[in-house]
Amino acid sequence: MSSAAGRSPSDSDRAFRLIVTGGGTGGHTYPALTAVRTLQARLADSRRALDVLWVGTADSLEARVAAGEGIRFAPVATGKIRRSSNPLKMLSPANVKDMGRVPLGVAQSRKLVNGFRPDVVLATGGYVAVPVGLAAARFCKRPLVVHEQTVRLGLANRTLAGRATRIAVSSESTLPLLPEAARAVAVVTGNPVRPEVLTGQPEKARAALGLSGFAPQLPTVYVTGGAQGSQQINHLVRDILPWLLTQANVIHQCGPGNVEELRRHTAGLPAELAGRYLLTGYVGPELPDVLALADVVISRSGAGTIAELTALGKAAVFVPLATSAGNEQAHNARHLQEAGAAVALPADPTPDTLREAVGPLLADPAHRATMAAQARTQGRPDAAERLVDVLLDAARA
């Protein structure tokens, strides 16, 4: 595309066209959505509209998110590659079948890109990003921005890195992992965080959740395993709960399907300890206020969670999901532990290892504060704005 200086006046009046691709999980989908919202606000400041097409997998999270936001959505064929350390297992019948779908997805994506003629394409990972990114950069010669949320480079983004106009990464530690030729177009933006997460107020959490039994002199721990909860985290916390409640107040978001089981296990808590424990299946709009109230967070270590906790500057104990793609959650957690910004539990943690990890943080406010400060140095609350800068720059390239 021509540079901004060479554009005709009408170019600045027409809508800016963006194709977004990526999804399969919230870690790929929600950063893309935050970037879209931020770009729309940036363009609105200069009285310019944004025209968005989200290309993804049918009946997927990204399809539901796009529909909820009123964003046009187009499905394409995709092929999921099931990873294995054994190269022979990579040639499984399921992988061979799915790899055969990629050319169809590329052909469908090429038709969509040529028809929409985007100013830039944003790919945030997930296997659906591969055919769209290849069609845009290789066949349609449209600017492609690849965004990586994790410390390590995901398989889809590694595939697209060599063809990207710009590569936005969330951590300095990712840069050496890029193909050498791709490092010249890489920039550290951070991982976009929903702006509302940064606006929480502790008192609102106390009022909304009725935390009258919480002891004001004790720190508050927020336990979460994500929207559906985590049996592993739930059981670890359950088994140290009587001890934990002598040290802290606890908000435990356990997942809607796990509430009754945990209620049975905690029914015998003494009244004083029970008053310091809030068990809930799901935390909704009050999440920013809960995070503002929390002194320590016990959670998984997905890219979105890490982006939010470091932007807020929260001391955290991470229980990495062992089955995460490429073991990325363990890498994320270790990266922050090495920076003094979190504690990472080892594989197959026990209640004792959780108690040993969280105990010093609860007992020593100065230790908590130091870890929180280190977490904040790793955070990039302006990541969405930085990513929008990259998108606009790529569109002008």
C-alpha positions as CSV (number, residue, x, y, z in Angstrom):
1,M,0.0,0.0,0.0
2,S,1.1,3.6,-0.5
3,S,2.4,5.6,2.4
4,A,0.1,8.1,4.3
5,A,1.7,11.0,2.5
6,G,0.8,9.6,-0.9
7,R,-2.9,8.9,-0.1
8,S,-5.7,10.9,-1.7
9,P,-7.9,13.0,0.6
10,S,-10.7,10.5,0.1
11,D,-8.6,7.7,1.7
12,S,-8.8,9.4,5.1
13,D,-12.5,9.8,4.8
14,R,-13.4,6.2,4.1
15,A,-13.7,3.5,6.8
16,F,-10.5,1.8,7.9
17,R,-10.9,-1.9,7.0
18,L,-9.6,-4.5,9.4
19,I,-9.7,-8.3,9.2
20,V,-9.3,-10.1,12.5
21,T,-8.5,-13.8,12.7
22,G,-7.7,-15.9,15.6
23,G,-9.6,-17.8,18.3
24,G,-10.4,-21.2,19.7
25,T,-9.7,-20.0,23.2
26,G,-10.3,-16.8,25.2
27,G,-6.5,-16.2,25.2
28,H,-6.6,-15.6,21.4
29,T,-10.0,-14.1,21.2
30,Y,-10.3,-11.4,23.9
31,P,-7.0,-9.6,23.2
32,A,-8.2,-9.3,19.6
33,L,-11.5,-7.9,20.7
34,T,-9.8,-5.4,23.0
35,A,-7.6,-4.3,20.1
36,V,-10.7,-3.8,17.9
37,R,-12.4,-1.7,20.5
38,T,-9.3,0.4,21.0
39,L,-8.7,0.9,17.3
40,Q,-12.4,2.0,16.9
41,A,-12.0,4.6,19.7
42,R,-8.7,5.8,18.2
43,L,-10.3,6.2,14.7
44,A,-13.4,7.9,16.2
45,D,-11.1,10.6,17.6
46,S,-10.2,11.5,14.0
47,R,-13.9,11.1,12.9
48,R,-13.1,7.9,10.9
49,A,-15.1,4.7,11.0
50,L,-13.9,1.2,11.4
51,D,-15.1,-1.7,9.3
52,V,-14.3,-5.1,10.8
53,L,-14.6,-8.6,9.4
54,W,-13.7,-11.4,11.8
55,V,-12.7,-14.6,10.1
56,G,-12.7,-17.7,12.3
57,T,-14.1,-21.2,12.9
58,A,-17.9,-21.8,12.7
59,D,-19.6,-22.5,16.0
60,S,-16.6,-21.2,18.0
61,L,-15.9,-18.8,20.8
62,E,-14.8,-16.1,18.3
63,A,-18.0,-16.5,16.4
64,R,-20.1,-15.9,19.5
65,V,-17.9,-13.0,20.6
66,A,-18.2,-11.3,17.2
67,A,-21.9,-11.8,17.2
68,G,-22.2,-10.3,20.6
69,E,-20.2,-7.2,19.5
70,G,-22.1,-6.8,16.2
71,I,-19.0,-7.6,14.2
72,R,-19.4,-9.3,10.8
73,F,-18.1,-12.9,10.9
74,A,-17.1,-15.3,8.2
75,P,-16.2,-19.0,8.8
76,V,-13.4,-20.8,7.0
77,A,-12.2,-24.4,7.0
78,T,-9.4,-25.1,9.5
79,G,-7.2,-28.0,10.4
80,K,-6.1,-28.5,14.0
81,I,-2.6,-29.9,14.4
82,R,-2.4,-32.2,17.5
83,R,1.1,-31.8,18.8
84,S,3.4,-34.6,20.0
85,S,7.1,-34.9,21.0
86,N,7.1,-38.1,18.8
87,P,7.3,-37.0,15.1
88,L,5.6,-40.3,14.0
89,K,2.5,-39.4,16.1
90,M,2.3,-36.0,14.3
91,L,1.4,-38.1,11.3
92,S,-1.7,-39.5,13.0
93,P,-4.8,-40.0,10.8
94,A,-6.5,-37.1,12.5
95,N,-3.6,-34.7,11.8
96,V,-3.3,-35.9,8.2
97,K,-7.1,-35.4,7.6
98,D,-7.0,-31.9,9.2
99,M,-3.9,-30.8,7.4
100,G,-5.7,-31.6,4.2
101,R,-8.3,-28.9,5.2
102,V,-5.7,-26.1,5.3
103,P,-5.6,-25.6,1.5
104,L,-9.4,-25.3,1.4
105,G,-9.2,-22.7,4.3
106,V,-6.6,-20.8,2.4
107,A,-8.7,-20.7,-0.7
108,Q,-11.8,-19.5,1.2
109,S,-9.7,-16.9,3.1
110,R,-8.2,-15.7,-0.2
111,K,-11.6,-15.0,-1.6
112,L,-12.7,-13.2,1.6
113,V,-9.5,-11.0,1.7
114,N,-9.7,-10.1,-1.9
115,G,-13.4,-9.2,-1.5
116,F,-13.0,-7.2,1.7
117,R,-9.6,-5.5,0.8
118,P,-8.5,-4.8,4.3
119,D,-6.0,-2.1,5.2
120,V,-4.4,-4.6,7.6
121,V,-5.0,-8.1,8.9
122,L,-4.5,-8.9,12.6
123,A,-3.8,-12.6,13.5
124,T,-3.8,-13.5,17.2
125,G,-3.1,-17.2,17.0
126,G,-5.0,-20.4,17.1
127,Y,-5.1,-22.8,14.1
128,V,-7.7,-20.7,12.2
129,A,-5.2,-17.9,11.9
130,V,-2.9,-19.9,9.6
131,P,-5.0,-20.1,6.4
132,V,-6.2,-16.5,6.8
133,G,-2.7,-15.1,7.5
134,L,-1.2,-17.1,4.6
135,A,-3.9,-15.9,2.2
136,A,-3.5,-12.3,3.3
137,A,0.3,-12.1,3.2
138,R,1.3,-14.5,0.5
139,F,-1.5,-14.4,-2.0
140,C,-3.3,-11.1,-1.5
141,K,-0.3,-9.0,-0.5
142,R,-2.1,-7.3,2.4
143,P,-0.2,-6.1,5.5
144,L,-0.3,-8.8,8.2
145,V,0.3,-8.1,11.9
146,V,0.8,-11.2,14.1
147,H,0.3,-10.9,17.8
148,E,1.7,-13.4,20.3
149,Q,0.2,-13.5,23.8
150,T,2.5,-16.0,25.5
151,V,6.2,-15.9,26.4
152,R,6.8,-18.7,23.9
153,L,5.8,-18.5,20.2
154,G,2.6,-20.5,19.4
155,L,2.6,-22.9,16.5
156,A,0.3,-20.8,14.3
157,N,2.2,-17.6,14.9
158,R,5.5,-19.4,14.3
159,T,4.1,-20.5,10.9
160,L,3.1,-16.9,10.0
161,A,6.1,-15.1,11.5
162,G,8.2,-15.2,8.3
163,R,5.4,-13.5,6.2
164,A,4.3,-10.9,8.7
165,T,4.6,-7.2,8.1
166,R,4.9,-6.7,11.9
167,I,5.1,-9.1,14.8
168,A,3.8,-7.9,18.1
169,V,4.9,-9.8,21.2
170,S,4.0,-9.6,24.8
171,S,7.4,-10.1,26.4
172,E,11.0,-9.2,25.7
173,S,11.8,-12.9,26.3
174,T,9.9,-13.8,23.1
175,L,12.2,-11.9,20.8
176,P,15.1,-14.4,20.8
177,L,12.6,-17.2,20.0
178,L,11.5,-15.6,16.7
179,P,13.1,-16.7,13.4
180,E,16.1,-14.5,12.9
181,A,14.6,-12.8,9.8
182,A,11.4,-11.9,11.8
183,R,13.2,-10.1,14.6
184,A,13.7,-7.0,12.5
185,V,9.9,-6.5,12.3
186,A,9.1,-7.4,15.9
187,V,8.0,-5.0,18.6
188,V,7.1,-5.6,22.2
189,T,3.5,-4.3,22.8
190,G,2.4,-6.5,25.7
191,N,-0.9,-8.4,25.7
192,P,-4.1,-6.2,25.5
193,V,-6.0,-6.0,28.8
194,R,-9.7,-5.1,29.0
195,P,-9.7,-1.5,30.3
196,E,-12.4,-2.2,32.8
197,V,-10.1,-4.6,34.6
198,L,-7.9,-1.6,35.6
199,T,-10.7,0.4,37.2
200,G,-11.8,-1.8,40.1
201,Q,-12.6,-0.5,43.6
202,P,-12.2,-2.8,46.7
203,E,-15.1,-1.3,48.6
204,K,-17.4,-2.1,45.7
205,A,-16.4,-5.8,45.9
206,R,-17.1,-5.8,49.7
207,A,-20.6,-4.3,49.1
208,A,-21.5,-6.4,46.0
209,L,-20.5,-9.7,47.5
210,G,-21.6,-9.0,51.1
211,L,-18.2,-9.6,52.6
212,S,-19.3,-8.5,56.1
213,G,-17.5,-11.4,57.8
214,F,-14.1,-10.6,56.3
215,A,-11.5,-9.7,58.8
216,P,-10.1,-6.3,57.8
217,Q,-6.7,-6.9,59.4
218,L,-6.1,-10.0,57.2
219,P,-5.0,-10.1,53.5
220,T,-7.5,-11.3,51.0
221,V,-6.8,-14.2,48.6
222,Y,-8.7,-14.6,45.3
223,V,-8.8,-18.2,44.0
224,T,-9.8,-18.8,40.4
225,G,-9.6,-21.5,37.9
226,G,-11.3,-19.6,35.1
227,A,-14.9,-19.4,34.1
228,Q,-15.5,-23.2,34.4
229,G,-13.2,-23.5,37.5
230,S,-10.4,-26.0,38.0
231,Q,-10.8,-29.2,39.9
232,Q,-7.1,-29.3,40.6
233,I,-7.0,-25.8,42.1
234,N,-10.3,-26.4,43.9
235,H,-9.0,-29.5,45.6
236,L,-5.6,-28.0,46.5
237,V,-7.4,-25.0,48.2
238,R,-10.0,-27.2,49.8
239,D,-7.4,-29.3,51.5
240,I,-5.6,-26.3,53.1
241,L,-8.7,-24.2,53.7
242,P,-8.9,-24.4,57.5
243,W,-5.3,-23.3,57.8
244,L,-5.7,-20.7,55.0
245,L,-8.6,-19.0,56.7
246,T,-6.5,-18.5,59.8
247,Q,-4.2,-16.4,57.6
248,A,-6.5,-14.7,55.1
249,N,-10.0,-13.9,53.8
250,V,-10.7,-16.0,50.7
251,I,-12.9,-15.4,47.7
252,H,-13.0,-18.8,45.9
253,Q,-14.4,-18.8,42.3
254,C,-14.7,-22.5,41.8
255,G,-16.8,-22.9,38.6
256,P,-20.6,-23.3,38.5
257,G,-20.4,-27.1,38.4
258,N,-18.2,-27.4,41.5
259,V,-20.1,-25.3,44.1
260,E,-22.2,-28.1,45.7
261,E,-19.2,-30.4,46.2
262,L,-17.2,-27.7,47.9
263,R,-20.1,-26.6,50.0
264,R,-20.3,-30.1,51.4
265,H,-16.6,-30.1,52.2
266,T,-16.7,-26.7,53.9
267,A,-20.0,-27.1,55.8
268,G,-18.2,-27.9,59.0
269,L,-16.0,-24.8,59.1
270,P,-16.2,-22.9,62.5
271,A,-18.4,-19.8,62.2
272,E,-15.5,-17.4,62.5
273,L,-13.6,-19.0,59.7
274,A,-16.7,-19.5,57.5
275,G,-17.3,-15.8,57.7
276,R,-14.0,-15.2,56.0
277,Y,-14.8,-17.6,53.1
278,L,-16.9,-16.7,50.0
279,L,-17.6,-19.6,47.7
280,T,-19.0,-18.6,44.3
281,G,-19.4,-20.4,41.0
282,Y,-18.7,-17.4,38.8
283,V,-17.5,-13.8,39.2
284,G,-19.1,-11.5,36.6
285,P,-19.1,-7.7,36.3
286,E,-17.6,-7.4,39.8
287,L,-14.3,-9.0,38.7
288,P,-12.4,-5.7,38.5
289,D,-13.5,-4.9,42.1
290,V,-12.5,-8.4,43.3
291,L,-9.1,-8.1,41.7
292,A,-8.7,-4.6,43.3
293,L,-9.5,-6.1,46.7
294,A,-7.2,-9.2,46.4
295,D,-3.7,-9.1,47.9
296,V,-2.8,-12.5,46.6
297,V,-4.2,-14.4,43.6
298,I,-4.1,-18.2,43.2
299,S,-4.8,-19.1,39.6
300,R,-3.8,-20.7,36.3
301,S,-1.1,-18.9,34.3
302,G,-2.7,-18.3,30.9
303,A,-1.6,-15.3,28.9
304,G,-4.7,-13.3,29.6
305,T,-4.5,-13.9,33.4
306,I,-0.8,-12.9,33.5
307,A,-1.5,-9.8,31.4
308,E,-4.2,-8.7,33.9
309,L,-2.3,-9.5,37.1
310,T,0.9,-7.8,36.0
311,A,-0.9,-4.7,34.7
312,L,-2.5,-4.5,38.1
313,G,0.6,-5.4,40.0
314,K,-0.7,-8.4,42.0
315,A,1.3,-11.0,44.0
316,A,0.3,-14.4,42.6
317,V,0.8,-18.1,43.0
318,F,0.4,-19.9,39.7
319,V,-0.8,-23.5,39.2
320,P,0.0,-24.0,35.5
321,L,-2.3,-26.1,33.4
322,A,-0.2,-29.1,32.5
323,T,-2.1,-29.7,29.2
324,S,-1.8,-26.2,27.8
325,A,-0.5,-26.1,24.3
326,G,3.3,-26.3,24.2
327,N,3.3,-26.3,28.0
328,E,3.0,-22.5,27.6
329,Q,1.4,-22.0,31.1
330,A,4.4,-23.5,32.8
331,H,6.7,-21.3,30.7
332,N,4.6,-18.2,31.5
333,A,4.7,-18.9,35.3
334,R,8.4,-19.7,35.4
335,H,9.2,-16.4,33.5
336,L,7.5,-14.4,36.2
337,Q,9.0,-16.4,39.0
338,E,12.4,-15.8,37.6
339,A,11.6,-12.0,37.7
340,G,10.5,-12.3,41.3
341,A,7.0,-11.4,40.2
342,A,5.1,-14.6,41.1
343,V,5.5,-18.1,42.6
344,A,5.1,-21.0,40.1
345,L,4.1,-24.3,41.5
346,P,5.8,-27.4,40.1
347,A,4.1,-30.1,38.1
348,D,1.8,-32.2,40.2
349,P,1.5,-29.8,43.1
350,T,0.2,-31.0,46.5
351,P,-1.6,-29.1,49.2
352,D,1.7,-28.9,51.1
353,T,3.4,-27.2,48.1
354,L,0.6,-24.7,47.8
355,R,0.7,-23.9,51.5
356,E,4.5,-23.5,51.4
357,A,4.1,-21.1,48.4
358,V,1.3,-18.9,49.7
359,G,2.2,-18.9,53.4
360,P,5.2,-16.5,53.2
361,L,3.2,-14.0,51.1
362,L,0.3,-13.9,53.7
363,A,2.7,-13.7,56.7
364,D,4.9,-10.9,55.3
365,P,3.2,-7.7,53.9
366,A,6.6,-6.4,52.7
367,H,7.2,-9.6,50.8
368,R,3.8,-9.2,49.1
369,A,4.5,-5.6,48.3
370,T,7.9,-6.5,46.7
371,M,6.4,-9.2,44.6
372,A,3.5,-6.9,43.5
373,A,5.9,-4.2,42.5
374,Q,8.0,-6.7,40.5
375,A,4.8,-7.9,38.8
376,R,3.9,-4.4,37.9
377,T,7.3,-4.0,36.1
378,Q,6.3,-6.9,33.9
379,G,2.9,-5.4,33.1
380,R,1.9,-3.3,30.1
381,P,-1.5,-1.7,30.8
382,D,-1.2,0.3,27.6
383,A,-0.7,-2.9,25.5
384,A,-3.9,-2.3,23.4
385,E,-2.8,1.2,22.5
386,R,0.7,-0.1,21.5
387,L,-0.9,-2.8,19.3
388,V,-3.1,-0.3,17.6
389,D,0.0,1.8,16.9
390,V,1.5,-1.3,15.2
391,L,-1.7,-1.9,13.2
392,L,-1.8,1.6,11.9
393,D,1.9,1.6,11.1
394,A,1.6,-1.7,9.2
395,A,-1.3,-0.3,7.2
396,R,0.8,2.7,6.1
397,A,3.8,0.5,5.2
